[in-house]
């Protein structure tokens, strides 16, 4: 049965930002990159929308879906 693990992280006193959210985001991105979770599940782990998670991946140069533009058009039936 899964259980929760508490992890302590030392943060400099002058750190500006939401460290809890950033740690969750880094963890979810790592799990996604390693193929442990789907992009949708990774977004849930962070507590943000799929759209926002995709934007976070894009900021970091990480491809969420390994499809070429041609493959996407073909899948959606947009080939002309």
PDB file with SEQRES, HELIX, SHEET and CRYST1 records, atoms N, CA, C and O in Angstrom:
SEQRES   1 A   80  UNK UNK UNK UNK UNK UNK UNK UNK UNK UNK UNK UNK UNK          
SEQRES   2 A   80  UNK UNK UNK UNK UNK UNK UNK UNK UNK UNK UNK UNK UNK          
SEQRES   3 A   80  UNK UNK UNK UNK UNK UNK UNK UNK UNK UNK UNK UNK UNK          
SEQRES   4 A   80  UNK UNK UNK UNK UNK UNK UNK UNK UNK UNK UNK UNK UNK          
SEQRES   5 A   80  UNK UNK UNK UNK UNK UNK UNK UNK UNK UNK UNK UNK UNK          
SEQRES   6 A   80  UNK UNK UNK UNK UNK UNK UNK UNK UNK UNK UNK UNK UNK          
SEQRES   7 A   80  UNK UNK                                                      
HELIX    1 AA1 UNK A   19  UNK A   33  1                                  15    
HELIX    2 AA2 UNK A   39  UNK A   46  1                                   8    
HELIX    3 AA3 UNK A   50  UNK A   59  1                                  10    
HELIX    4 AA4 UNK A   69  UNK A   75  1                                   7    
CRYST1    1.000    1.000    1.000  90.00  90.00  90.00 P 1           1          
ATOM      1  N   UNK A   1       0.858  -1.184   0.000  1.00  0.00           N  
ATOM      2  CA  UNK A   1       0.000   0.000   0.000  1.00  0.00           C  
ATOM      3  C   UNK A   1       0.899   1.241   0.000  1.00  0.00           C  
ATOM      4  O   UNK A   1       1.817   1.336   0.815  1.00  0.00           O  
ATOM      5  N   UNK A   2       0.641   2.201  -0.916  1.00  0.00           N  
ATOM      6  CA  UNK A   2       1.462   3.409  -0.967  1.00  0.00           C  
ATOM      7  C   UNK A   2       1.354   4.203   0.334  1.00  0.00           C  
ATOM      8  O   UNK A   2       0.315   4.225   0.993  1.00  0.00           O  
ATOM      9  N   UNK A   3       2.443   4.841   0.670  1.00  0.00           N  
ATOM     10  CA  UNK A   3       2.435   5.683   1.856  1.00  0.00           C  
ATOM     11  C   UNK A   3       3.131   7.000   1.528  1.00  0.00           C  
ATOM     12  O   UNK A   3       3.879   7.104   0.556  1.00  0.00           O  
ATOM     13  N   UNK A   4       2.878   7.953   2.321  1.00  0.00           N  
ATOM     14  CA  UNK A   4       3.443   9.275   2.122  1.00  0.00           C  
ATOM     15  C   UNK A   4       4.814   9.340   2.781  1.00  0.00           C  
ATOM     16  O   UNK A   4       5.026   8.773   3.853  1.00  0.00           O  
ATOM     17  N   UNK A   5       5.739  10.032   2.134  1.00  0.00           N  
ATOM     18  CA  UNK A   5       7.088  10.200   2.662  1.00  0.00           C  
ATOM     19  C   UNK A   5       7.340  11.689   2.851  1.00  0.00           C  
ATOM     20  O   UNK A   5       7.064  12.492   1.960  1.00  0.00           O  
ATOM     21  N   UNK A   6       7.853  12.043   3.994  1.00  0.00           N  
ATOM     22  CA  UNK A   6       8.192  13.430   4.274  1.00  0.00           C  
ATOM     23  C   UNK A   6       9.666  13.640   3.944  1.00  0.00           C  
ATOM     24  O   UNK A   6      10.531  12.908   4.425  1.00  0.00           O  
ATOM     25  N   UNK A   7       9.942  14.653   3.114  1.00  0.00           N  
ATOM     26  CA  UNK A   7      11.310  14.964   2.715  1.00  0.00           C  
ATOM     27  C   UNK A   7      11.632  16.377   3.182  1.00  0.00           C  
ATOM     28  O   UNK A   7      10.864  17.308   2.941  1.00  0.00           O  
ATOM     29  N   UNK A   8      12.763  16.532   3.846  1.00  0.00           N  
ATOM     30  CA  UNK A   8      13.181  17.858   4.296  1.00  0.00           C  
ATOM     31  C   UNK A   8      14.187  18.427   3.315  1.00  0.00           C  
ATOM     32  O   UNK A   8      15.098  17.729   2.869  1.00  0.00           O  
ATOM     33  N   UNK A   9      14.017  19.704   2.979  1.00  0.00           N  
ATOM     34  CA  UNK A   9      14.909  20.391   2.050  1.00  0.00           C  
ATOM     35  C   UNK A   9      15.340  21.690   2.701  1.00  0.00           C  
ATOM     36  O   UNK A   9      14.505  22.466   3.165  1.00  0.00           O  
ATOM     37  N   UNK A  10      16.639  21.927   2.737  1.00  0.00           N  
ATOM     38  CA  UNK A  10      17.136  23.191   3.289  1.00  0.00           C  
ATOM     39  C   UNK A  10      17.039  24.267   2.212  1.00  0.00           C  
ATOM     40  O   UNK A  10      17.498  24.076   1.086  1.00  0.00           O  
ATOM     41  N   UNK A  11      16.445  25.386   2.566  1.00  0.00           N  
ATOM     42  CA  UNK A  11      16.244  26.485   1.635  1.00  0.00           C  
ATOM     43  C   UNK A  11      16.911  27.724   2.221  1.00  0.00           C  
ATOM     44  O   UNK A  11      16.700  28.048   3.390  1.00  0.00           O  
ATOM     45  N   UNK A  12      17.719  28.421   1.411  1.00  0.00           N  
ATOM     46  CA  UNK A  12      18.352  29.640   1.918  1.00  0.00           C  
ATOM     47  C   UNK A  12      17.297  30.634   2.411  1.00  0.00           C  
ATOM     48  O   UNK A  12      16.214  30.720   1.832  1.00  0.00           O  
ATOM     49  N   UNK A  13      17.600  31.380   3.466  1.00  0.00           N  
ATOM     50  CA  UNK A  13      16.606  32.307   4.027  1.00  0.00           C  
ATOM     51  C   UNK A  13      16.170  33.403   3.055  1.00  0.00           C  
ATOM     52  O   UNK A  13      15.085  33.964   3.206  1.00  0.00           O  
ATOM     53  N   UNK A  14      16.995  33.711   2.070  1.00  0.00           N  
ATOM     54  CA  UNK A  14      16.638  34.786   1.135  1.00  0.00           C  
ATOM     55  C   UNK A  14      15.950  34.250  -0.132  1.00  0.00           C  
ATOM     56  O   UNK A  14      15.786  34.984  -1.107  1.00  0.00           O  
ATOM     57  N   UNK A  15      15.552  32.979  -0.114  1.00  0.00           N  
ATOM     58  CA  UNK A  15      14.899  32.392  -1.280  1.00  0.00           C  
ATOM     59  C   UNK A  15      13.539  33.033  -1.497  1.00  0.00           C  
ATOM     60  O   UNK A  15      12.740  33.151  -0.568  1.00  0.00           O  
ATOM     61  N   UNK A  16      13.286  33.444  -2.727  1.00  0.00           N  
ATOM     62  CA  UNK A  16      11.991  34.040  -3.075  1.00  0.00           C  
ATOM     63  C   UNK A  16      11.243  33.064  -3.975  1.00  0.00           C  
ATOM     64  O   UNK A  16      11.759  32.667  -5.020  1.00  0.00           O  
ATOM     65  N   UNK A  17      10.070  32.688  -3.593  1.00  0.00           N  
ATOM     66  CA  UNK A  17       9.281  31.782  -4.416  1.00  0.00           C  
ATOM     67  C   UNK A  17       8.532  30.786  -3.569  1.00  0.00           C  
ATOM     68  O   UNK A  17       8.656  30.759  -2.345  1.00  0.00           O  
ATOM     69  N   UNK A  18       7.759  29.978  -4.240  1.00  0.00           N  
ATOM     70  CA  UNK A  18       6.965  28.957  -3.576  1.00  0.00           C  
ATOM     71  C   UNK A  18       7.728  27.634  -3.666  1.00  0.00           C  
ATOM     72  O   UNK A  18       7.510  26.849  -4.589  1.00  0.00           O  
ATOM     73  N   UNK A  19       8.616  27.391  -2.712  1.00  0.00           N  
ATOM     74  CA  UNK A  19       9.486  26.220  -2.769  1.00  0.00           C  
ATOM     75  C   UNK A  19       8.701  24.918  -2.780  1.00  0.00           C  
ATOM     76  O   UNK A  19       9.094  23.978  -3.471  1.00  0.00           O  
ATOM     77  N   UNK A  20       7.610  24.835  -2.039  1.00  0.00           N  
ATOM     78  CA  UNK A  20       6.824  23.604  -2.008  1.00  0.00           C  
ATOM     79  C   UNK A  20       6.306  23.253  -3.401  1.00  0.00           C  
ATOM     80  O   UNK A  20       6.409  22.107  -3.839  1.00  0.00           O  
ATOM     81  N   UNK A  21       5.749  24.246  -4.094  1.00  0.00           N  
ATOM     82  CA  UNK A  21       5.228  24.012  -5.442  1.00  0.00           C  
ATOM     83  C   UNK A  21       6.367  23.667  -6.402  1.00  0.00           C  
ATOM     84  O   UNK A  21       6.216  22.790  -7.253  1.00  0.00           O  
ATOM     85  N   UNK A  22       7.487  24.341  -6.272  1.00  0.00           N  
ATOM     86  CA  UNK A  22       8.611  24.095  -7.176  1.00  0.00           C  
ATOM     87  C   UNK A  22       9.203  22.703  -6.980  1.00  0.00           C  
ATOM     88  O   UNK A  22       9.624  22.068  -7.947  1.00  0.00           O  
ATOM     89  N   UNK A  23       9.239  22.228  -5.746  1.00  0.00           N  
ATOM     90  CA  UNK A  23       9.738  20.874  -5.486  1.00  0.00           C  
ATOM     91  C   UNK A  23       8.762  19.846  -6.052  1.00  0.00           C  
ATOM     92  O   UNK A  23       9.184  18.867  -6.668  1.00  0.00           O  
ATOM     93  N   UNK A  24       7.463  20.059  -5.849  1.00  0.00           N  
ATOM     94  CA  UNK A  24       6.462  19.138  -6.414  1.00  0.00           C  
ATOM     95  C   UNK A  24       6.564  19.110  -7.939  1.00  0.00           C  
ATOM     96  O   UNK A  24       6.474  18.048  -8.555  1.00  0.00           O  
ATOM     97  N   UNK A  25       6.754  20.300  -8.545  1.00  0.00           N  
ATOM     98  CA  UNK A  25       6.873  20.396  -9.996  1.00  0.00           C  
ATOM     99  C   UNK A  25       8.106  19.644 -10.491  1.00  0.00           C  
ATOM    100  O   UNK A  25       8.023  18.878 -11.452  1.00  0.00           O  
ATOM    101  N   UNK A  26       9.240  19.857  -9.844  1.00  0.00           N  
ATOM    102  CA  UNK A  26      10.477  19.169 -10.247  1.00  0.00           C  
ATOM    103  C   UNK A  26      10.311  17.650 -10.133  1.00  0.00           C  
ATOM    104  O   UNK A  26      10.748  16.902 -11.008  1.00  0.00           O  
ATOM    105  N   UNK A  27       9.686  17.215  -9.066  1.00  0.00           N  
ATOM    106  CA  UNK A  27       9.469  15.778  -8.858  1.00  0.00           C  
ATOM    107  C   UNK A  27       8.549  15.209  -9.939  1.00  0.00           C  
ATOM    108  O   UNK A  27       8.832  14.154 -10.507  1.00  0.00           O  
ATOM    109  N   UNK A  28       7.457  15.902 -10.219  1.00  0.00           N  
ATOM    110  CA  UNK A  28       6.508  15.435 -11.228  1.00  0.00           C  
ATOM    111  C   UNK A  28       7.153  15.404 -12.610  1.00  0.00           C  
ATOM    112  O   UNK A  28       6.926  14.465 -13.373  1.00  0.00           O  
ATOM    113  N   UNK A  29       7.946  16.409 -12.941  1.00  0.00           N  
ATOM    114  CA  UNK A  29       8.637  16.434 -14.228  1.00  0.00           C  
ATOM    115  C   UNK A  29       9.597  15.258 -14.322  1.00  0.00           C  
ATOM    116  O   UNK A  29       9.677  14.599 -15.359  1.00  0.00           O  
ATOM    117  N   UNK A  30      10.322  14.994 -13.251  1.00  0.00           N  
ATOM    118  CA  UNK A  30      11.250  13.860 -13.244  1.00  0.00           C  
ATOM    119  C   UNK A  30      10.504  12.546 -13.465  1.00  0.00           C  
ATOM    120  O   UNK A  30      10.931  11.715 -14.267  1.00  0.00           O  
ATOM    121  N   UNK A  31       9.399  12.358 -12.759  1.00  0.00           N  
ATOM    122  CA  UNK A  31       8.610  11.135 -12.933  1.00  0.00           C  
ATOM    123  C   UNK A  31       8.089  11.004 -14.363  1.00  0.00           C  
ATOM    124  O   UNK A  31       8.076   9.912 -14.930  1.00  0.00           O  
ATOM    125  N   UNK A  32       7.661  12.123 -14.938  1.00  0.00           N  
ATOM    126  CA  UNK A  32       7.157  12.119 -16.305  1.00  0.00           C  
ATOM    127  C   UNK A  32       8.268  11.761 -17.295  1.00  0.00           C  
ATOM    128  O   UNK A  32       8.070  10.921 -18.172  1.00  0.00           O  
ATOM    129  N   UNK A  33       9.420  12.389 -17.157  1.00  0.00           N  
ATOM    130  CA  UNK A  33      10.536  12.144 -18.070  1.00  0.00           C  
ATOM    131  C   UNK A  33      10.970  10.682 -18.017  1.00  0.00           C  
ATOM    132  O   UNK A  33      11.313  10.095 -19.043  1.00  0.00           O  
ATOM    133  N   UNK A  34      10.954  10.101 -16.828  1.00  0.00           N  
ATOM    134  CA  UNK A  34      11.362   8.695 -16.677  1.00  0.00           C  
ATOM    135  C   UNK A  34      10.263   7.718 -17.089  1.00  0.00           C  
ATOM    136  O   UNK A  34      10.479   6.506 -17.088  1.00  0.00           O  
ATOM    137  N   UNK A  35       9.088   8.238 -17.442  1.00  0.00           N  
ATOM    138  CA  UNK A  35       8.003   7.378 -17.899  1.00  0.00           C  
ATOM    139  C   UNK A  35       7.241   6.691 -16.779  1.00  0.00           C  
ATOM    140  O   UNK A  35       6.515   5.726 -17.021  1.00  0.00           O  
ATOM    141  N   UNK A  36       7.400   7.178 -15.557  1.00  0.00           N  
ATOM    142  CA  UNK A  36       6.721   6.589 -14.409  1.00  0.00           C  
ATOM    143  C   UNK A  36       5.261   7.009 -14.373  1.00  0.00           C  
ATOM    144  O   UNK A  36       4.393   6.225 -13.986  1.00  0.00           O  
ATOM    145  N   UNK A  37       4.987   8.252 -14.778  1.00  0.00           N  
ATOM    146  CA  UNK A  37       3.611   8.769 -14.796  1.00  0.00           C  
ATOM    147  C   UNK A  37       3.332   9.430 -16.134  1.00  0.00           C  
ATOM    148  O   UNK A  37       4.249   9.847 -16.841  1.00  0.00           O  
ATOM    149  N   UNK A  38       2.062   9.519 -16.467  1.00  0.00           N  
ATOM    150  CA  UNK A  38       1.637  10.220 -17.686  1.00  0.00           C  
ATOM    151  C   UNK A  38       1.717  11.723 -17.458  1.00  0.00           C  
ATOM    152  O   UNK A  38       1.873  12.184 -16.328  1.00  0.00           O  
ATOM    153  N   UNK A  39       1.610  12.463 -18.520  1.00  0.00           N  
ATOM    154  CA  UNK A  39       1.636  13.923 -18.398  1.00  0.00           C  
ATOM    155  C   UNK A  39       0.440  14.401 -17.565  1.00  0.00           C  
ATOM    156  O   UNK A  39       0.555  15.351 -16.792  1.00  0.00           O  
ATOM    157  N   UNK A  40      -0.691  13.743 -17.729  1.00  0.00           N  
ATOM    158  CA  UNK A  40      -1.880  14.119 -16.970  1.00  0.00           C  
ATOM    159  C   UNK A  40      -1.685  13.868 -15.474  1.00  0.00           C  
ATOM    160  O   UNK A  40      -2.039  14.704 -14.643  1.00  0.00           O  
ATOM    161  N   UNK A  41      -1.120  12.707 -15.145  1.00  0.00           N  
ATOM    162  CA  UNK A  41      -0.893  12.367 -13.731  1.00  0.00           C  
ATOM    163  C   UNK A  41       0.155  13.289 -13.118  1.00  0.00           C  
ATOM    164  O   UNK A  41       0.044  13.661 -11.950  1.00  0.00           O  
ATOM    165  N   UNK A  42       1.160  13.657 -13.888  1.00  0.00           N  
ATOM    166  CA  UNK A  42       2.189  14.576 -13.396  1.00  0.00           C  
ATOM    167  C   UNK A  42       1.561  15.918 -13.026  1.00  0.00           C  
ATOM    168  O   UNK A  42       1.891  16.495 -11.989  1.00  0.00           O  
ATOM    169  N   UNK A  43       0.667  16.410 -13.864  1.00  0.00           N  
ATOM    170  CA  UNK A  43      -0.015  17.679 -13.573  1.00  0.00           C  
ATOM    171  C   UNK A  43      -0.823  17.556 -12.286  1.00  0.00           C  
ATOM    172  O   UNK A  43      -0.837  18.478 -11.471  1.00  0.00           O  
ATOM    173  N   UNK A  44      -1.495  16.426 -12.098  1.00  0.00           N  
ATOM    174  CA  UNK A  44      -2.273  16.196 -10.873  1.00  0.00           C  
ATOM    175  C   UNK A  44      -1.372  16.209  -9.641  1.00  0.00           C  
ATOM    176  O   UNK A  44      -1.737  16.765  -8.605  1.00  0.00           O  
ATOM    177  N   UNK A  45      -0.196  15.595  -9.754  1.00  0.00           N  
ATOM    178  CA  UNK A  45       0.728  15.555  -8.615  1.00  0.00           C  
ATOM    179  C   UNK A  45       1.154  16.952  -8.178  1.00  0.00           C  
ATOM    180  O   UNK A  45       1.364  17.207  -6.992  1.00  0.00           O  
ATOM    181  N   UNK A  46       1.278  17.847  -9.147  1.00  0.00           N  
ATOM    182  CA  UNK A  46       1.676  19.219  -8.833  1.00  0.00           C  
ATOM    183  C   UNK A  46       0.481  20.018  -8.322  1.00  0.00           C  
ATOM    184  O   UNK A  46       0.635  20.954  -7.538  1.00  0.00           O  
ATOM    185  N   UNK A  47      -0.713  19.635  -8.776  1.00  0.00           N  
ATOM    186  CA  UNK A  47      -1.908  20.380  -8.396  1.00  0.00           C  
ATOM    187  C   UNK A  47      -2.188  21.545  -9.327  1.00  0.00           C  
ATOM    188  O   UNK A  47      -2.739  22.569  -8.922  1.00  0.00           O  
ATOM    189  N   UNK A  48      -1.790  21.363 -10.610  1.00  0.00           N  
ATOM    190  CA  UNK A  48      -2.047  22.398 -11.612  1.00  0.00           C  
ATOM    191  C   UNK A  48      -2.769  21.765 -12.794  1.00  0.00           C  
ATOM    192  O   UNK A  48      -2.836  20.541 -12.914  1.00  0.00           O  
ATOM    193  N   UNK A  49      -3.305  22.608 -13.659  1.00  0.00           N  
ATOM    194  CA  UNK A  49      -4.016  22.098 -14.831  1.00  0.00           C  
ATOM    195  C   UNK A  49      -3.023  21.476 -15.815  1.00  0.00           C  
ATOM    196  O   UNK A  49      -1.829  21.773 -15.789  1.00  0.00           O  
ATOM    197  N   UNK A  50      -3.545  20.611 -16.678  1.00  0.00           N  
ATOM    198  CA  UNK A  50      -2.714  20.004 -17.707  1.00  0.00           C  
ATOM    199  C   UNK A  50      -2.093  21.095 -18.574  1.00  0.00           C  
ATOM    200  O   UNK A  50      -0.913  21.018 -18.917  1.00  0.00           O  
ATOM    201  N   UNK A  51      -2.870  22.097 -18.925  1.00  0.00           N  
ATOM    202  CA  UNK A  51      -2.364  23.200 -19.743  1.00  0.00           C  
ATOM    203  C   UNK A  51      -1.169  23.876 -19.068  1.00  0.00           C  
ATOM    204  O   UNK A  51      -0.149  24.119 -19.712  1.00  0.00           O  
ATOM    205  N   UNK A  52      -1.291  24.178 -17.782  1.00  0.00           N  
ATOM    206  CA  UNK A  52      -0.189  24.830 -17.068  1.00  0.00           C  
ATOM    207  C   UNK A  52       1.031  23.918 -16.973  1.00  0.00           C  
ATOM    208  O   UNK A  52       2.166  24.388 -17.057  1.00  0.00           O  
ATOM    209  N   UNK A  53       0.804  22.622 -16.800  1.00  0.00           N  
ATOM    210  CA  UNK A  53       1.931  21.691 -16.746  1.00  0.00           C  
ATOM    211  C   UNK A  53       2.641  21.638 -18.091  1.00  0.00           C  
ATOM    212  O   UNK A  53       3.871  21.622 -18.147  1.00  0.00           O  
ATOM    213  N   UNK A  54       1.874  21.611 -19.169  1.00  0.00           N  
ATOM    214  CA  UNK A  54       2.474  21.621 -20.501  1.00  0.00           C  
ATOM    215  C   UNK A  54       3.299  22.885 -20.728  1.00  0.00           C  
ATOM    216  O   UNK A  54       4.358  22.840 -21.353  1.00  0.00           O  
ATOM    217  N   UNK A  55       2.806  24.013 -20.216  1.00  0.00           N  
ATOM    218  CA  UNK A  55       3.578  25.267 -20.326  1.00  0.00           C  
ATOM    219  C   UNK A  55       4.882  25.169 -19.543  1.00  0.00           C  
ATOM    220  O   UNK A  55       5.919  25.648 -20.001  1.00  0.00           O  
ATOM    221  N   UNK A  56       4.835  24.551 -18.363  1.00  0.00           N  
ATOM    222  CA  UNK A  56       6.053  24.371 -17.564  1.00  0.00           C  
ATOM    223  C   UNK A  56       7.053  23.487 -18.300  1.00  0.00           C  
ATOM    224  O   UNK A  56       8.253  23.762 -18.283  1.00  0.00           O  
ATOM    225  N   UNK A  57       6.571  22.430 -18.944  1.00  0.00           N  
ATOM    226  CA  UNK A  57       7.461  21.577 -19.719  1.00  0.00           C  
ATOM    227  C   UNK A  57       8.086  22.364 -20.864  1.00  0.00           C  
ATOM    228  O   UNK A  57       9.286  22.260 -21.115  1.00  0.00           O  
ATOM    229  N   UNK A  58       7.277  23.142 -21.546  1.00  0.00           N  
ATOM    230  CA  UNK A  58       7.778  23.938 -22.685  1.00  0.00           C  
ATOM    231  C   UNK A  58       8.850  24.920 -22.231  1.00  0.00           C  
ATOM    232  O   UNK A  58       9.859  25.090 -22.915  1.00  0.00           O  
ATOM    233  N   UNK A  59       8.643  25.574 -21.074  1.00  0.00           N  
ATOM    234  CA  UNK A  59       9.647  26.507 -20.549  1.00  0.00           C  
ATOM    235  C   UNK A  59      10.995  25.831 -20.376  1.00  0.00           C  
ATOM    236  O   UNK A  59      12.043  26.463 -20.508  1.00  0.00           O  
ATOM    237  N   UNK A  60      10.956  24.539 -20.080  1.00  0.00           N  
ATOM    238  CA  UNK A  60      12.180  23.780 -19.805  1.00  0.00           C  
ATOM    239  C   UNK A  60      12.695  23.038 -21.037  1.00  0.00           C  
ATOM    240  O   UNK A  60      13.680  22.303 -20.961  1.00  0.00           O  
ATOM    241  N   UNK A  61      12.023  23.236 -22.168  1.00  0.00           N  
ATOM    242  CA  UNK A  61      12.449  22.584 -23.405  1.00  0.00           C  
ATOM    243  C   UNK A  61      12.167  21.087 -23.433  1.00  0.00           C  
ATOM    244  O   UNK A  61      12.861  20.331 -24.112  1.00  0.00           O  
ATOM    245  N   UNK A  62      11.138  20.662 -22.689  1.00  0.00           N  
ATOM    246  CA  UNK A  62      10.792  19.246 -22.613  1.00  0.00           C  
ATOM    247  C   UNK A  62       9.559  18.992 -23.475  1.00  0.00           C  
ATOM    248  O   UNK A  62       8.543  19.674 -23.347  1.00  0.00           O  
ATOM    249  N   UNK A  63       9.668  18.006 -24.345  1.00  0.00           N  
ATOM    250  CA  UNK A  63       8.559  17.650 -25.220  1.00  0.00           C  
ATOM    251  C   UNK A  63       7.588  16.750 -24.471  1.00  0.00           C  
ATOM    252  O   UNK A  63       7.977  15.720 -23.920  1.00  0.00           O  
ATOM    253  N   UNK A  64       6.341  17.142 -24.457  1.00  0.00           N  
ATOM    254  CA  UNK A  64       5.329  16.361 -23.742  1.00  0.00           C  
ATOM    255  C   UNK A  64       4.859  15.173 -24.567  1.00  0.00           C  
ATOM    256  O   UNK A  64       4.619  14.093 -24.028  1.00  0.00           O  
ATOM    257  N   UNK A  65       4.730  15.368 -25.849  1.00  0.00           N  
ATOM    258  CA  UNK A  65       4.229  14.320 -26.727  1.00  0.00           C  
ATOM    259  C   UNK A  65       5.224  14.144 -27.869  1.00  0.00           C  
ATOM    260  O   UNK A  65       5.499  15.099 -28.595  1.00  0.00           O  
ATOM    261  N   UNK A  66       5.761  12.952 -28.039  1.00  0.00           N  
ATOM    262  CA  UNK A  66       6.804  12.728 -29.041  1.00  0.00           C  
ATOM    263  C   UNK A  66       6.264  12.513 -30.458  1.00  0.00           C  
ATOM    264  O   UNK A  66       6.586  11.519 -31.108  1.00  0.00           O  
ATOM    265  N   UNK A  67       5.455  13.438 -30.919  1.00  0.00           N  
ATOM    266  CA  UNK A  67       4.884  13.320 -32.247  1.00  0.00           C  
ATOM    267  C   UNK A  67       5.358  14.475 -33.113  1.00  0.00           C  
ATOM    268  O   UNK A  67       5.493  15.609 -32.652  1.00  0.00           O  
ATOM    269  N   UNK A  68       5.608  14.161 -34.381  1.00  0.00           N  
ATOM    270  CA  UNK A  68       5.955  15.223 -35.324  1.00  0.00           C  
ATOM    271  C   UNK A  68       4.667  15.933 -35.741  1.00  0.00           C  
ATOM    272  O   UNK A  68       3.569  15.423 -35.522  1.00  0.00           O  
ATOM    273  N   UNK A  69       4.814  17.115 -36.345  1.00  0.00           N  
ATOM    274  CA  UNK A  69       3.636  17.836 -36.834  1.00  0.00           C  
ATOM    275  C   UNK A  69       2.867  16.990 -37.843  1.00  0.00           C  
ATOM    276  O   UNK A  69       1.636  16.998 -37.860  1.00  0.00           O  
ATOM    277  N   UNK A  70       3.595  16.264 -38.678  1.00  0.00           N  
ATOM    278  CA  UNK A  70       2.956  15.420 -39.686  1.00  0.00           C  
ATOM    279  C   UNK A  70       2.136  14.306 -39.028  1.00  0.00           C  
ATOM    280  O   UNK A  70       1.022  14.018 -39.465  1.00  0.00           O  
ATOM    281  N   UNK A  71       2.677  13.685 -37.989  1.00  0.00           N  
ATOM    282  CA  UNK A  71       1.962  12.619 -37.279  1.00  0.00           C  
ATOM    283  C   UNK A  71       0.693  13.148 -36.622  1.00  0.00           C  
ATOM    284  O   UNK A  71      -0.336  12.474 -36.627  1.00  0.00           O  
ATOM    285  N   UNK A  72       0.760  14.331 -36.066  1.00  0.00           N  
ATOM    286  CA  UNK A  72      -0.413  14.932 -35.431  1.00  0.00           C  
ATOM    287  C   UNK A  72      -1.489  15.212 -36.469  1.00  0.00           C  
ATOM    288  O   UNK A  72      -2.659  14.897 -36.255  1.00  0.00           O  
ATOM    289  N   UNK A  73      -1.093  15.809 -37.600  1.00  0.00           N  
ATOM    290  CA  UNK A  73      -2.065  16.098 -38.661  1.00  0.00           C  
ATOM    291  C   UNK A  73      -2.720  14.802 -39.157  1.00  0.00           C  
ATOM    292  O   UNK A  73      -3.929  14.752 -39.383  1.00  0.00           O  
ATOM    293  N   UNK A  74      -1.903  13.759 -39.321  1.00  0.00           N  
ATOM    294  CA  UNK A  74      -2.429  12.465 -39.809  1.00  0.00           C  
ATOM    295  C   UNK A  74      -3.406  11.883 -38.786  1.00  0.00           C  
ATOM    296  O   UNK A  74      -4.490  11.430 -39.150  1.00  0.00           O  
ATOM    297  N   UNK A  75      -3.026  11.896 -37.519  1.00  0.00           N  
ATOM    298  CA  UNK A  75      -3.873  11.343 -36.457  1.00  0.00           C  
ATOM    299  C   UNK A  75      -5.204  12.069 -36.373  1.00  0.00           C  
ATOM    300  O   UNK A  75      -6.241  11.451 -36.134  1.00  0.00           O  
ATOM    301  N   UNK A  76      -5.175  13.379 -36.569  1.00  0.00           N  
ATOM    302  CA  UNK A  76      -6.391  14.193 -36.483  1.00  0.00           C  
ATOM    303  C   UNK A  76      -7.156  14.235 -37.806  1.00  0.00           C  
ATOM    304  O   UNK A  76      -8.217  14.853 -37.894  1.00  0.00           O  
ATOM    305  N   UNK A  77      -6.621  13.583 -38.823  1.00  0.00           N  
ATOM    306  CA  UNK A  77      -7.284  13.569 -40.127  1.00  0.00           C  
ATOM    307  C   UNK A  77      -7.239  14.905 -40.819  1.00  0.00           C  
ATOM    308  O   UNK A  77      -8.178  15.276 -41.524  1.00  0.00           O  
ATOM    309  N   UNK A  78      -6.151  15.638 -40.626  1.00  0.00           N  
ATOM    310  CA  UNK A  78      -6.041  16.964 -41.224  1.00  0.00           C  
ATOM    311  C   UNK A  78      -5.170  16.991 -42.470  1.00  0.00           C  
ATOM    312  O   UNK A  78      -4.930  18.061 -43.029  1.00  0.00           O  
ATOM    313  N   UNK A  79      -4.691  15.827 -42.917  1.00  0.00           N  
ATOM    314  CA  UNK A  79      -3.881  15.792 -44.121  1.00  0.00           C  
ATOM    315  C   UNK A  79      -4.711  16.202 -45.315  1.00  0.00           C  
ATOM    316  O   UNK A  79      -5.870  15.817 -45.464  1.00  0.00           O  
ATOM    317  N   UNK A  80      -4.088  16.987 -46.150  1.00  0.00           N  
ATOM    318  CA  UNK A  80      -4.812  17.462 -47.339  1.00  0.00           C  
ATOM    319  C   UNK A  80      -4.195  16.905 -48.580  1.00  0.00           C  
ATOM    320  O   UNK A  80      -4.662  17.189 -49.683  1.00  0.00           O  
TER     321      UNK A  80                                                      
END                                                                             
